[in-house]
């Protein structure tokens, strides 16, 4: 089994963040990834990677506060929401 380098992982996650399917989530997650991925430790990257597997409609509702995020993602969603509210 080949191990993914950190550099490759960051590039993969950045690409996945910006090619979601829903334009709003492309914009939100791409901006968050640009601003935060490089500073994240491995456990934070693992969580963001898992978040990228979630459905866009669910993500959008969590980020905009229309629905509560699952406990597992609550802190990350909160950080993303704060980040995007500061960019308006």
HTML snippet that shows the backbone in 3Dmol.js (N, CA, C, O; Angstrom):
<script src="https://3Dmol.org/build/3Dmol-min.js"></script>
<div id="view" style="width:600px;height:400px;position:relative"></div>
<script>
const pdb = `
ATOM      1  N   UNK A   1       0.843  -1.177   0.000  1.00  0.00           N
ATOM      2  CA  UNK A   1       0.000   0.000   0.000  1.00  0.00           C
ATOM      3  C   UNK A   1       0.894   1.248   0.000  1.00  0.00           C
ATOM      4  O   UNK A   1       1.773   1.390   0.850  1.00  0.00           O
ATOM      5  N   UNK A   2       0.662   2.135  -0.950  1.00  0.00           N
ATOM      6  CA  UNK A   2       1.454   3.344  -1.061  1.00  0.00           C
ATOM      7  C   UNK A   2       0.873   4.433  -0.156  1.00  0.00           C
ATOM      8  O   UNK A   2      -0.341   4.633  -0.120  1.00  0.00           O
ATOM      9  N   UNK A   3       1.733   5.122   0.564  1.00  0.00           N
ATOM     10  CA  UNK A   3       1.302   6.186   1.450  1.00  0.00           C
ATOM     11  C   UNK A   3       1.268   7.506   0.689  1.00  0.00           C
ATOM     12  O   UNK A   3       2.192   7.830  -0.057  1.00  0.00           O
ATOM     13  N   UNK A   4       0.215   8.245   0.881  1.00  0.00           N
ATOM     14  CA  UNK A   4       0.052   9.540   0.236  1.00  0.00           C
ATOM     15  C   UNK A   4       0.903  10.577   0.960  1.00  0.00           C
ATOM     16  O   UNK A   4       0.851  10.666   2.186  1.00  0.00           O
ATOM     17  N   UNK A   5       1.676  11.352   0.228  1.00  0.00           N
ATOM     18  CA  UNK A   5       2.470  12.412   0.856  1.00  0.00           C
ATOM     19  C   UNK A   5       1.543  13.534   1.302  1.00  0.00           C
ATOM     20  O   UNK A   5       0.432  13.678   0.792  1.00  0.00           O
ATOM     21  N   UNK A   6       2.007  14.316   2.249  1.00  0.00           N
ATOM     22  CA  UNK A   6       1.207  15.451   2.717  1.00  0.00           C
ATOM     23  C   UNK A   6       0.917  16.415   1.565  1.00  0.00           C
ATOM     24  O   UNK A   6      -0.206  16.901   1.428  1.00  0.00           O
ATOM     25  N   UNK A   7       1.912  16.686   0.750  1.00  0.00           N
ATOM     26  CA  UNK A   7       1.737  17.604  -0.375  1.00  0.00           C
ATOM     27  C   UNK A   7       0.649  17.101  -1.324  1.00  0.00           C
ATOM     28  O   UNK A   7      -0.216  17.869  -1.747  1.00  0.00           O
ATOM     29  N   UNK A   8       0.696  15.815  -1.652  1.00  0.00           N
ATOM     30  CA  UNK A   8      -0.320  15.239  -2.535  1.00  0.00           C
ATOM     31  C   UNK A   8      -1.691  15.270  -1.872  1.00  0.00           C
ATOM     32  O   UNK A   8      -2.695  15.566  -2.521  1.00  0.00           O
ATOM     33  N   UNK A   9      -1.729  14.969  -0.599  1.00  0.00           N
ATOM     34  CA  UNK A   9      -3.003  14.976   0.122  1.00  0.00           C
ATOM     35  C   UNK A   9      -3.641  16.362   0.103  1.00  0.00           C
ATOM     36  O   UNK A   9      -4.841  16.497  -0.140  1.00  0.00           O
ATOM     37  N   UNK A  10      -2.839  17.384   0.359  1.00  0.00           N
ATOM     38  CA  UNK A  10      -3.362  18.752   0.348  1.00  0.00           C
ATOM     39  C   UNK A  10      -3.881  19.129  -1.038  1.00  0.00           C
ATOM     40  O   UNK A  10      -4.936  19.752  -1.156  1.00  0.00           O
ATOM     41  N   UNK A  11      -3.157  18.761  -2.073  1.00  0.00           N
ATOM     42  CA  UNK A  11      -3.599  19.054  -3.439  1.00  0.00           C
ATOM     43  C   UNK A  11      -4.902  18.324  -3.758  1.00  0.00           C
ATOM     44  O   UNK A  11      -5.816  18.903  -4.345  1.00  0.00           O
ATOM     45  N   UNK A  12      -4.981  17.065  -3.371  1.00  0.00           N
ATOM     46  CA  UNK A  12      -6.195  16.279  -3.614  1.00  0.00           C
ATOM     47  C   UNK A  12      -7.391  16.879  -2.896  1.00  0.00           C
ATOM     48  O   UNK A  12      -8.473  17.007  -3.469  1.00  0.00           O
ATOM     49  N   UNK A  13      -7.187  17.246  -1.636  1.00  0.00           N
ATOM     50  CA  UNK A  13      -8.281  17.806  -0.849  1.00  0.00           C
ATOM     51  C   UNK A  13      -8.703  19.173  -1.382  1.00  0.00           C
ATOM     52  O   UNK A  13      -9.892  19.487  -1.411  1.00  0.00           O
ATOM     53  N   UNK A  14      -7.756  19.968  -1.795  1.00  0.00           N
ATOM     54  CA  UNK A  14      -8.063  21.280  -2.383  1.00  0.00           C
ATOM     55  C   UNK A  14      -8.901  21.096  -3.638  1.00  0.00           C
ATOM     56  O   UNK A  14      -9.896  21.795  -3.830  1.00  0.00           O
ATOM     57  N   UNK A  15      -8.506  20.167  -4.485  1.00  0.00           N
ATOM     58  CA  UNK A  15      -9.262  19.914  -5.715  1.00  0.00           C
ATOM     59  C   UNK A  15     -10.671  19.428  -5.393  1.00  0.00           C
ATOM     60  O   UNK A  15     -11.636  19.860  -6.024  1.00  0.00           O
ATOM     61  N   UNK A  16     -10.792  18.548  -4.431  1.00  0.00           N
ATOM     62  CA  UNK A  16     -12.116  18.032  -4.040  1.00  0.00           C
ATOM     63  C   UNK A  16     -12.973  19.125  -3.419  1.00  0.00           C
ATOM     64  O   UNK A  16     -14.191  19.139  -3.601  1.00  0.00           O
ATOM     65  N   UNK A  17     -12.343  20.042  -2.684  1.00  0.00           N
ATOM     66  CA  UNK A  17     -13.084  21.146  -2.068  1.00  0.00           C
ATOM     67  C   UNK A  17     -13.660  22.085  -3.127  1.00  0.00           C
ATOM     68  O   UNK A  17     -14.740  22.643  -2.937  1.00  0.00           O
ATOM     69  N   UNK A  18     -12.958  22.261  -4.223  1.00  0.00           N
ATOM     70  CA  UNK A  18     -13.407  23.227  -5.235  1.00  0.00           C
ATOM     71  C   UNK A  18     -14.237  22.617  -6.359  1.00  0.00           C
ATOM     72  O   UNK A  18     -14.715  23.344  -7.229  1.00  0.00           O
ATOM     73  N   UNK A  19     -14.414  21.321  -6.361  1.00  0.00           N
ATOM     74  CA  UNK A  19     -15.217  20.664  -7.404  1.00  0.00           C
ATOM     75  C   UNK A  19     -16.286  19.794  -6.757  1.00  0.00           C
ATOM     76  O   UNK A  19     -16.251  18.567  -6.843  1.00  0.00           O
ATOM     77  N   UNK A  20     -17.218  20.446  -6.119  1.00  0.00           N
ATOM     78  CA  UNK A  20     -18.236  19.771  -5.330  1.00  0.00           C
ATOM     79  C   UNK A  20     -19.438  19.331  -6.146  1.00  0.00           C
ATOM     80  O   UNK A  20     -19.895  18.194  -6.027  1.00  0.00           O
ATOM     81  N   UNK A  21     -19.944  20.224  -6.969  1.00  0.00           N
ATOM     82  CA  UNK A  21     -21.186  19.952  -7.686  1.00  0.00           C
ATOM     83  C   UNK A  21     -22.172  21.085  -7.484  1.00  0.00           C
ATOM     84  O   UNK A  21     -22.862  21.483  -8.422  1.00  0.00           O
ATOM     85  N   UNK A  22     -22.245  21.603  -6.281  1.00  0.00           N
ATOM     86  CA  UNK A  22     -23.057  22.784  -6.005  1.00  0.00           C
ATOM     87  C   UNK A  22     -22.096  23.968  -5.931  1.00  0.00           C
ATOM     88  O   UNK A  22     -21.166  23.974  -5.125  1.00  0.00           O
ATOM     89  N   UNK A  23     -22.327  24.961  -6.772  1.00  0.00           N
ATOM     90  CA  UNK A  23     -21.403  26.092  -6.885  1.00  0.00           C
ATOM     91  C   UNK A  23     -21.155  26.772  -5.539  1.00  0.00           C
ATOM     92  O   UNK A  23     -20.025  27.158  -5.242  1.00  0.00           O
ATOM     93  N   UNK A  24     -22.188  26.921  -4.734  1.00  0.00           N
ATOM     94  CA  UNK A  24     -22.034  27.568  -3.434  1.00  0.00           C
ATOM     95  C   UNK A  24     -21.028  26.814  -2.560  1.00  0.00           C
ATOM     96  O   UNK A  24     -20.197  27.423  -1.886  1.00  0.00           O
ATOM     97  N   UNK A  25     -21.115  25.487  -2.582  1.00  0.00           N
ATOM     98  CA  UNK A  25     -20.184  24.699  -1.775  1.00  0.00           C
ATOM     99  C   UNK A  25     -18.786  24.711  -2.373  1.00  0.00           C
ATOM    100  O   UNK A  25     -17.798  24.643  -1.642  1.00  0.00           O
ATOM    101  N   UNK A  26     -18.692  24.798  -3.709  1.00  0.00           N
ATOM    102  CA  UNK A  26     -17.377  24.970  -4.343  1.00  0.00           C
ATOM    103  C   UNK A  26     -16.690  26.207  -3.775  1.00  0.00           C
ATOM    104  O   UNK A  26     -15.531  26.153  -3.364  1.00  0.00           O
ATOM    105  N   UNK A  27     -17.408  27.302  -3.757  1.00  0.00           N
ATOM    106  CA  UNK A  27     -16.856  28.580  -3.311  1.00  0.00           C
ATOM    107  C   UNK A  27     -16.511  28.537  -1.826  1.00  0.00           C
ATOM    108  O   UNK A  27     -15.414  28.928  -1.429  1.00  0.00           O
ATOM    109  N   UNK A  28     -17.434  28.068  -1.021  1.00  0.00           N
ATOM    110  CA  UNK A  28     -17.240  28.037   0.436  1.00  0.00           C
ATOM    111  C   UNK A  28     -16.055  27.149   0.809  1.00  0.00           C
ATOM    112  O   UNK A  28     -15.155  27.579   1.530  1.00  0.00           O
ATOM    113  N   UNK A  29     -16.057  25.919   0.320  1.00  0.00           N
ATOM    114  CA  UNK A  29     -15.002  24.982   0.724  1.00  0.00           C
ATOM    115  C   UNK A  29     -13.657  25.307   0.095  1.00  0.00           C
ATOM    116  O   UNK A  29     -12.616  25.070   0.708  1.00  0.00           O
ATOM    117  N   UNK A  30     -13.662  25.845  -1.119  1.00  0.00           N
ATOM    118  CA  UNK A  30     -12.389  26.231  -1.725  1.00  0.00           C
ATOM    119  C   UNK A  30     -11.728  27.346  -0.918  1.00  0.00           C
ATOM    120  O   UNK A  30     -10.529  27.294  -0.647  1.00  0.00           O
ATOM    121  N   UNK A  31     -12.500  28.337  -0.542  1.00  0.00           N
ATOM    122  CA  UNK A  31     -11.947  29.439   0.266  1.00  0.00           C
ATOM    123  C   UNK A  31     -11.428  28.932   1.613  1.00  0.00           C
ATOM    124  O   UNK A  31     -10.344  29.309   2.057  1.00  0.00           O
ATOM    125  N   UNK A  32     -12.214  28.080   2.244  1.00  0.00           N
ATOM    126  CA  UNK A  32     -11.783  27.540   3.532  1.00  0.00           C
ATOM    127  C   UNK A  32     -10.512  26.727   3.370  1.00  0.00           C
ATOM    128  O   UNK A  32      -9.585  26.852   4.171  1.00  0.00           O
ATOM    129  N   UNK A  33     -10.462  25.893   2.336  1.00  0.00           N
ATOM    130  CA  UNK A  33      -9.270  25.075   2.083  1.00  0.00           C
ATOM    131  C   UNK A  33      -8.054  25.957   1.815  1.00  0.00           C
ATOM    132  O   UNK A  33      -6.978  25.711   2.360  1.00  0.00           O
ATOM    133  N   UNK A  34      -8.215  26.972   0.986  1.00  0.00           N
ATOM    134  CA  UNK A  34      -7.103  27.893   0.692  1.00  0.00           C
ATOM    135  C   UNK A  34      -6.533  28.502   1.958  1.00  0.00           C
ATOM    136  O   UNK A  34      -5.317  28.613   2.116  1.00  0.00           O
ATOM    137  N   UNK A  35      -7.415  28.893   2.851  1.00  0.00           N
ATOM    138  CA  UNK A  35      -6.998  29.602   4.063  1.00  0.00           C
ATOM    139  C   UNK A  35      -6.504  28.685   5.181  1.00  0.00           C
ATOM    140  O   UNK A  35      -5.783  29.140   6.069  1.00  0.00           O
ATOM    141  N   UNK A  36      -6.879  27.398   5.156  1.00  0.00           N
ATOM    142  CA  UNK A  36      -6.649  26.569   6.344  1.00  0.00           C
ATOM    143  C   UNK A  36      -5.911  25.248   6.160  1.00  0.00           C
ATOM    144  O   UNK A  36      -5.270  24.777   7.099  1.00  0.00           O
ATOM    145  N   UNK A  37      -5.981  24.644   4.992  1.00  0.00           N
ATOM    146  CA  UNK A  37      -5.421  23.303   4.847  1.00  0.00           C
ATOM    147  C   UNK A  37      -3.955  23.203   5.243  1.00  0.00           C
ATOM    148  O   UNK A  37      -3.570  22.266   5.942  1.00  0.00           O
ATOM    149  N   UNK A  38      -3.146  24.134   4.817  1.00  0.00           N
ATOM    150  CA  UNK A  38      -1.695  24.054   5.066  1.00  0.00           C
ATOM    151  C   UNK A  38      -1.358  24.055   6.554  1.00  0.00           C
ATOM    152  O   UNK A  38      -0.335  23.498   6.953  1.00  0.00           O
ATOM    153  N   UNK A  39      -2.199  24.668   7.374  1.00  0.00           N
ATOM    154  CA  UNK A  39      -1.930  24.749   8.806  1.00  0.00           C
ATOM    155  C   UNK A  39      -2.540  23.611   9.619  1.00  0.00           C
ATOM    156  O   UNK A  39      -2.279  23.494  10.816  1.00  0.00           O
ATOM    157  N   UNK A  40      -3.343  22.780   8.983  1.00  0.00           N
ATOM    158  CA  UNK A  40      -4.023  21.706   9.702  1.00  0.00           C
ATOM    159  C   UNK A  40      -3.065  20.566  10.027  1.00  0.00           C
ATOM    160  O   UNK A  40      -2.171  20.238   9.247  1.00  0.00           O
ATOM    161  N   UNK A  41      -3.278  19.964  11.216  1.00  0.00           N
ATOM    162  CA  UNK A  41      -2.508  18.762  11.550  1.00  0.00           C
ATOM    163  C   UNK A  41      -3.220  17.544  10.958  1.00  0.00           C
ATOM    164  O   UNK A  41      -4.284  17.674  10.353  1.00  0.00           O
ATOM    165  N   UNK A  42      -2.639  16.385  11.133  1.00  0.00           N
ATOM    166  CA  UNK A  42      -3.180  15.177  10.499  1.00  0.00           C
ATOM    167  C   UNK A  42      -4.607  14.862  10.930  1.00  0.00           C
ATOM    168  O   UNK A  42      -5.421  14.463  10.097  1.00  0.00           O
ATOM    169  N   UNK A  43      -4.927  15.029  12.192  1.00  0.00           N
ATOM    170  CA  UNK A  43      -6.291  14.714  12.644  1.00  0.00           C
ATOM    171  C   UNK A  43      -7.297  15.711  12.074  1.00  0.00           C
ATOM    172  O   UNK A  43      -8.423  15.335  11.750  1.00  0.00           O
ATOM    173  N   UNK A  44      -6.907  16.963  11.951  1.00  0.00           N
ATOM    174  CA  UNK A  44      -7.791  17.962  11.341  1.00  0.00           C
ATOM    175  C   UNK A  44      -7.978  17.666   9.848  1.00  0.00           C
ATOM    176  O   UNK A  44      -9.077  17.812   9.312  1.00  0.00           O
ATOM    177  N   UNK A  45      -6.909  17.255   9.193  1.00  0.00           N
ATOM    178  CA  UNK A  45      -7.022  16.872   7.783  1.00  0.00           C
ATOM    179  C   UNK A  45      -7.916  15.653   7.607  1.00  0.00           C
ATOM    180  O   UNK A  45      -8.701  15.586   6.661  1.00  0.00           O
ATOM    181  N   UNK A  46      -7.801  14.689   8.517  1.00  0.00           N
ATOM    182  CA  UNK A  46      -8.663  13.500   8.461  1.00  0.00           C
ATOM    183  C   UNK A  46     -10.134  13.899   8.548  1.00  0.00           C
ATOM    184  O   UNK A  46     -10.969  13.371   7.814  1.00  0.00           O
ATOM    185  N   UNK A  47     -10.443  14.823   9.438  1.00  0.00           N
ATOM    186  CA  UNK A  47     -11.821  15.255   9.616  1.00  0.00           C
ATOM    187  C   UNK A  47     -12.312  16.018   8.387  1.00  0.00           C
ATOM    188  O   UNK A  47     -13.429  15.792   7.922  1.00  0.00           O
ATOM    189  N   UNK A  48     -11.488  16.915   7.865  1.00  0.00           N
ATOM    190  CA  UNK A  48     -11.872  17.662   6.663  1.00  0.00           C
ATOM    191  C   UNK A  48     -12.052  16.708   5.481  1.00  0.00           C
ATOM    192  O   UNK A  48     -12.976  16.869   4.684  1.00  0.00           O
ATOM    193  N   UNK A  49     -11.179  15.732   5.374  1.00  0.00           N
ATOM    194  CA  UNK A  49     -11.285  14.726   4.318  1.00  0.00           C
ATOM    195  C   UNK A  49     -12.616  13.976   4.429  1.00  0.00           C
ATOM    196  O   UNK A  49     -13.279  13.736   3.420  1.00  0.00           O
ATOM    197  N   UNK A  50     -12.999  13.614   5.633  1.00  0.00           N
ATOM    198  CA  UNK A  50     -14.285  12.934   5.848  1.00  0.00           C
ATOM    199  C   UNK A  50     -15.449  13.858   5.500  1.00  0.00           C
ATOM    200  O   UNK A  50     -16.447  13.417   4.930  1.00  0.00           O
ATOM    201  N   UNK A  51     -15.322  15.129   5.840  1.00  0.00           N
ATOM    202  CA  UNK A  51     -16.365  16.099   5.524  1.00  0.00           C
ATOM    203  C   UNK A  51     -16.560  16.201   4.009  1.00  0.00           C
ATOM    204  O   UNK A  51     -17.685  16.358   3.536  1.00  0.00           O
ATOM    205  N   UNK A  52     -15.475  16.112   3.260  1.00  0.00           N
ATOM    206  CA  UNK A  52     -15.554  16.206   1.806  1.00  0.00           C
ATOM    207  C   UNK A  52     -16.335  15.050   1.179  1.00  0.00           C
ATOM    208  O   UNK A  52     -16.751  15.139   0.024  1.00  0.00           O
ATOM    209  N   UNK A  53     -16.533  13.983   1.923  1.00  0.00           N
ATOM    210  CA  UNK A  53     -17.316  12.846   1.431  1.00  0.00           C
ATOM    211  C   UNK A  53     -18.821  13.034   1.643  1.00  0.00           C
ATOM    212  O   UNK A  53     -19.630  12.267   1.120  1.00  0.00           O
ATOM    213  N   UNK A  54     -19.184  14.052   2.408  1.00  0.00           N
ATOM    214  CA  UNK A  54     -20.595  14.287   2.713  1.00  0.00           C
ATOM    215  C   UNK A  54     -21.319  14.913   1.517  1.00  0.00           C
ATOM    216  O   UNK A  54     -20.700  15.508   0.635  1.00  0.00           O
ATOM    217  N   UNK A  55     -22.617  14.765   1.512  1.00  0.00           N
ATOM    218  CA  UNK A  55     -23.492  15.287   0.469  1.00  0.00           C
ATOM    219  C   UNK A  55     -23.524  16.819   0.510  1.00  0.00           C
ATOM    220  O   UNK A  55     -23.614  17.410   1.586  1.00  0.00           O
ATOM    221  N   UNK A  56     -23.450  17.456  -0.658  1.00  0.00           N
ATOM    222  CA  UNK A  56     -23.448  18.922  -0.730  1.00  0.00           C
ATOM    223  C   UNK A  56     -24.696  19.562  -0.133  1.00  0.00           C
ATOM    224  O   UNK A  56     -24.600  20.583   0.549  1.00  0.00           O
ATOM    225  N   UNK A  57     -25.855  18.979  -0.377  1.00  0.00           N
ATOM    226  CA  UNK A  57     -27.082  19.557   0.161  1.00  0.00           C
ATOM    227  C   UNK A  57     -27.040  19.576   1.689  1.00  0.00           C
ATOM    228  O   UNK A  57     -27.460  20.549   2.316  1.00  0.00           O
ATOM    229  N   UNK A  58     -26.531  18.499   2.279  1.00  0.00           N
ATOM    230  CA  UNK A  58     -26.390  18.457   3.736  1.00  0.00           C
ATOM    231  C   UNK A  58     -25.367  19.483   4.207  1.00  0.00           C
ATOM    232  O   UNK A  58     -25.618  20.228   5.154  1.00  0.00           O
ATOM    233  N   UNK A  59     -24.208  19.520   3.540  1.00  0.00           N
ATOM    234  CA  UNK A  59     -23.157  20.480   3.919  1.00  0.00           C
ATOM    235  C   UNK A  59     -23.672  21.906   3.880  1.00  0.00           C
ATOM    236  O   UNK A  59     -23.431  22.684   4.803  1.00  0.00           O
ATOM    237  N   UNK A  60     -24.371  22.247   2.826  1.00  0.00           N
ATOM    238  CA  UNK A  60     -24.877  23.613   2.692  1.00  0.00           C
ATOM    239  C   UNK A  60     -25.836  23.951   3.834  1.00  0.00           C
ATOM    240  O   UNK A  60     -25.775  25.047   4.392  1.00  0.00           O
ATOM    241  N   UNK A  61     -26.710  23.026   4.176  1.00  0.00           N
ATOM    242  CA  UNK A  61     -27.644  23.276   5.281  1.00  0.00           C
ATOM    243  C   UNK A  61     -26.913  23.415   6.610  1.00  0.00           C
ATOM    244  O   UNK A  61     -27.302  24.231   7.446  1.00  0.00           O
ATOM    245  N   UNK A  62     -25.858  22.627   6.815  1.00  0.00           N
ATOM    246  CA  UNK A  62     -25.088  22.734   8.058  1.00  0.00           C
ATOM    247  C   UNK A  62     -24.348  24.064   8.131  1.00  0.00           C
ATOM    248  O   UNK A  62     -24.376  24.744   9.157  1.00  0.00           O
ATOM    249  N   UNK A  63     -23.691  24.429   7.040  1.00  0.00           N
ATOM    250  CA  UNK A  63     -22.874  25.658   7.023  1.00  0.00           C
ATOM    251  C   UNK A  63     -23.741  26.896   7.180  1.00  0.00           C
ATOM    252  O   UNK A  63     -23.344  27.860   7.835  1.00  0.00           O
ATOM    253  N   UNK A  64     -24.913  26.872   6.584  1.00  0.00           N
ATOM    254  CA  UNK A  64     -25.799  28.035   6.666  1.00  0.00           C
ATOM    255  C   UNK A  64     -26.686  28.032   7.910  1.00  0.00           C
ATOM    256  O   UNK A  64     -27.448  28.973   8.129  1.00  0.00           O
ATOM    257  N   UNK A  65     -26.593  26.993   8.716  1.00  0.00           N
ATOM    258  CA  UNK A  65     -27.367  26.938   9.954  1.00  0.00           C
ATOM    259  C   UNK A  65     -28.807  26.499   9.775  1.00  0.00           C
ATOM    260  O   UNK A  65     -29.603  26.602  10.709  1.00  0.00           O
ATOM    261  N   UNK A  66     -29.154  26.015   8.602  1.00  0.00           N
ATOM    262  CA  UNK A  66     -30.517  25.543   8.369  1.00  0.00           C
ATOM    263  C   UNK A  66     -30.790  24.231   9.087  1.00  0.00           C
ATOM    264  O   UNK A  66     -31.928  23.945   9.460  1.00  0.00           O
ATOM    265  N   UNK A  67     -29.747  23.438   9.278  1.00  0.00           N
ATOM    266  CA  UNK A  67     -29.819  22.176  10.007  1.00  0.00           C
ATOM    267  C   UNK A  67     -28.573  22.067  10.878  1.00  0.00           C
ATOM    268  O   UNK A  67     -27.510  22.558  10.498  1.00  0.00           O
ATOM    269  N   UNK A  68     -28.688  21.430  12.037  1.00  0.00           N
ATOM    270  CA  UNK A  68     -27.486  21.237  12.854  1.00  0.00           C
ATOM    271  C   UNK A  68     -26.556  20.204  12.210  1.00  0.00           C
ATOM    272  O   UNK A  68     -27.002  19.208  11.640  1.00  0.00           O
ATOM    273  N   UNK A  69     -25.278  20.468  12.317  1.00  0.00           N
ATOM    274  CA  UNK A  69     -24.286  19.519  11.809  1.00  0.00           C
ATOM    275  C   UNK A  69     -24.186  18.327  12.761  1.00  0.00           C
ATOM    276  O   UNK A  69     -24.416  18.476  13.961  1.00  0.00           O
ATOM    277  N   UNK A  70     -23.849  17.165  12.245  1.00  0.00           N
ATOM    278  CA  UNK A  70     -23.590  16.027  13.135  1.00  0.00           C
ATOM    279  C   UNK A  70     -22.471  16.396  14.115  1.00  0.00           C
ATOM    280  O   UNK A  70     -21.558  17.150  13.778  1.00  0.00           O
ATOM    281  N   UNK A  71     -22.558  15.867  15.296  1.00  0.00           N
ATOM    282  CA  UNK A  71     -21.586  16.177  16.351  1.00  0.00           C
ATOM    283  C   UNK A  71     -20.145  16.031  15.871  1.00  0.00           C
ATOM    284  O   UNK A  71     -19.283  16.842  16.208  1.00  0.00           O
ATOM    285  N   UNK A  72     -19.898  15.003  15.092  1.00  0.00           N
ATOM    286  CA  UNK A  72     -18.547  14.747  14.579  1.00  0.00           C
ATOM    287  C   UNK A  72     -17.975  15.949  13.827  1.00  0.00           C
ATOM    288  O   UNK A  72     -16.777  16.221  13.900  1.00  0.00           O
ATOM    289  N   UNK A  73     -18.840  16.666  13.103  1.00  0.00           N
ATOM    290  CA  UNK A  73     -18.398  17.782  12.275  1.00  0.00           C
ATOM    291  C   UNK A  73     -18.733  19.158  12.855  1.00  0.00           C
ATOM    292  O   UNK A  73     -18.410  20.175  12.242  1.00  0.00           O
ATOM    293  N   UNK A  74     -19.363  19.206  14.002  1.00  0.00           N
ATOM    294  CA  UNK A  74     -19.895  20.464  14.520  1.00  0.00           C
ATOM    295  C   UNK A  74     -18.841  21.565  14.636  1.00  0.00           C
ATOM    296  O   UNK A  74     -19.088  22.692  14.207  1.00  0.00           O
ATOM    297  N   UNK A  75     -17.694  21.270  15.195  1.00  0.00           N
ATOM    298  CA  UNK A  75     -16.655  22.307  15.353  1.00  0.00           C
ATOM    299  C   UNK A  75     -16.098  22.766  14.006  1.00  0.00           C
ATOM    300  O   UNK A  75     -15.869  23.958  13.801  1.00  0.00           O
ATOM    301  N   UNK A  76     -15.882  21.836  13.103  1.00  0.00           N
ATOM    302  CA  UNK A  76     -15.372  22.175  11.776  1.00  0.00           C
ATOM    303  C   UNK A  76     -16.391  23.011  11.007  1.00  0.00           C
ATOM    304  O   UNK A  76     -16.029  24.012  10.389  1.00  0.00           O
ATOM    305  N   UNK A  77     -17.636  22.620  11.039  1.00  0.00           N
ATOM    306  CA  UNK A  77     -18.687  23.389  10.359  1.00  0.00           C
ATOM    307  C   UNK A  77     -18.790  24.784  10.954  1.00  0.00           C
ATOM    308  O   UNK A  77     -18.979  25.759  10.227  1.00  0.00           O
ATOM    309  N   UNK A  78     -18.667  24.882  12.261  1.00  0.00           N
ATOM    310  CA  UNK A  78     -18.685  26.187  12.909  1.00  0.00           C
ATOM    311  C   UNK A  78     -17.537  27.058  12.421  1.00  0.00           C
ATOM    312  O   UNK A  78     -17.727  28.241  12.139  1.00  0.00           O
ATOM    313  N   UNK A  79     -16.347  26.476  12.321  1.00  0.00           N
ATOM    314  CA  UNK A  79     -15.186  27.223  11.834  1.00  0.00           C
ATOM    315  C   UNK A  79     -15.381  27.664  10.382  1.00  0.00           C
ATOM    316  O   UNK A  79     -15.010  28.780  10.017  1.00  0.00           O
ATOM    317  N   UNK A  80     -15.952  26.809   9.571  1.00  0.00           N
ATOM    318  CA  UNK A  80     -16.209  27.170   8.171  1.00  0.00           C
ATOM    319  C   UNK A  80     -17.243  28.282   8.109  1.00  0.00           C
ATOM    320  O   UNK A  80     -17.086  29.231   7.340  1.00  0.00           O
ATOM    321  N   UNK A  81     -18.290  28.176   8.904  1.00  0.00           N
ATOM    322  CA  UNK A  81     -19.328  29.206   8.929  1.00  0.00           C
ATOM    323  C   UNK A  81     -18.780  30.559   9.357  1.00  0.00           C
ATOM    324  O   UNK A  81     -19.118  31.587   8.769  1.00  0.00           O
ATOM    325  N   UNK A  82     -17.940  30.558  10.372  1.00  0.00           N
ATOM    326  CA  UNK A  82     -17.315  31.805  10.835  1.00  0.00           C
ATOM    327  C   UNK A  82     -16.423  32.381   9.742  1.00  0.00           C
ATOM    328  O   UNK A  82     -16.430  33.587   9.492  1.00  0.00           O
ATOM    329  N   UNK A  83     -15.659  31.510   9.097  1.00  0.00           N
ATOM    330  CA  UNK A  83     -14.741  31.955   8.044  1.00  0.00           C
ATOM    331  C   UNK A  83     -15.504  32.598   6.881  1.00  0.00           C
ATOM    332  O   UNK A  83     -15.081  33.630   6.360  1.00  0.00           O
ATOM    333  N   UNK A  84     -16.620  31.996   6.476  1.00  0.00           N
ATOM    334  CA  UNK A  84     -17.339  32.559   5.337  1.00  0.00           C
ATOM    335  C   UNK A  84     -18.114  33.812   5.729  1.00  0.00           C
ATOM    336  O   UNK A  84     -18.314  34.695   4.895  1.00  0.00           O
ATOM    337  N   UNK A  85     -18.550  33.905   6.969  1.00  0.00           N
ATOM    338  CA  UNK A  85     -19.267  35.116   7.380  1.00  0.00           C
ATOM    339  C   UNK A  85     -18.322  36.319   7.437  1.00  0.00           C
ATOM    340  O   UNK A  85     -18.751  37.459   7.265  1.00  0.00           O
ATOM    341  N   UNK A  86     -17.037  36.059   7.678  1.00  0.00           N
ATOM    342  CA  UNK A  86     -16.046  37.139   7.690  1.00  0.00           C
ATOM    343  C   UNK A  86     -15.600  37.553   6.307  1.00  0.00           C
ATOM    344  O   UNK A  86     -14.898  38.554   6.166  1.00  0.00           O
ATOM    345  N   UNK A  87     -15.989  36.805   5.269  1.00  0.00           N
ATOM    346  CA  UNK A  87     -15.578  37.111   3.903  1.00  0.00           C
ATOM    347  C   UNK A  87     -16.682  37.807   3.114  1.00  0.00           C
ATOM    348  O   UNK A  87     -16.503  38.101   1.932  1.00  0.00           O
ATOM    349  N   UNK A  88     -17.802  38.069   3.743  1.00  0.00           N
ATOM    350  CA  UNK A  88     -18.898  38.768   3.046  1.00  0.00           C
ATOM    351  C   UNK A  88     -18.624  40.232   2.909  1.00  0.00           C
ATOM    352  O   UNK A  88     -19.441  40.963   2.349  1.00  0.00           O
TER     353      UNK A  88
END
`;
const viewer = $3Dmol.createViewer("view");
viewer.addModel(pdb, "pdb");
viewer.setStyle({}, {cartoon: {color: "spectrum"}});
viewer.zoomTo();
viewer.render();
</script>
